[in-house]
C-alpha cells in the first residue's frame, strides 16, 4: 500500500510542475516576463491599424515594454483602449505622447515621445 501512495504523490507533483512550466512557457512565448515588476498604463487611440498585442514600446530606440491588450471602449466616435506594460524602472514623463507606426517590412512598434 505504501508504494501506491508514493506513486500517486509523484504523479500529482509532476502534474503541478508541468502546469507551472506551461504557464511560464506560454508567457515567455508572448514576450512577458512574469517575474519582473511592470507598470501598466492604458492609452486611448482612434485607430489601431497594424498595432498588435506584444508589439514593442520604444523610447529613443530602446525597448521599455510591450502592448498587453486592446479593446474597443467607445463606438461613437470609435476609440480603442490599448494596455501597455512598461519595465519597472521606467515611468512615463508628464506631457509625453505615444505614437505607433510600421517599418518597411510591416513590423509595428510604438514610441514614447517625451
Number of C-alpha atoms within 10 A of each C-alpha: 5 6 8 9 9 11 10 11 12 11 11 12 11 11 12 11 12 11 12 10 12 12 12 15 13 11 13 12 10 14 15 19 13 11 7 8 12 18 14 15 15 15 12 16 15 12 10 15 10 13 19 17 14 19 21 24 23 20 16 10 9 10 15 20 24 24 23 21 15 19 11 13 13 11 8 6 8 11 16 19 18 21 18 23 21 23 16 13 9 12 11 15 10 7 7 9 12 16 12 17 14 13 8 6 6 9 13 18 21 21 19 17 14 12
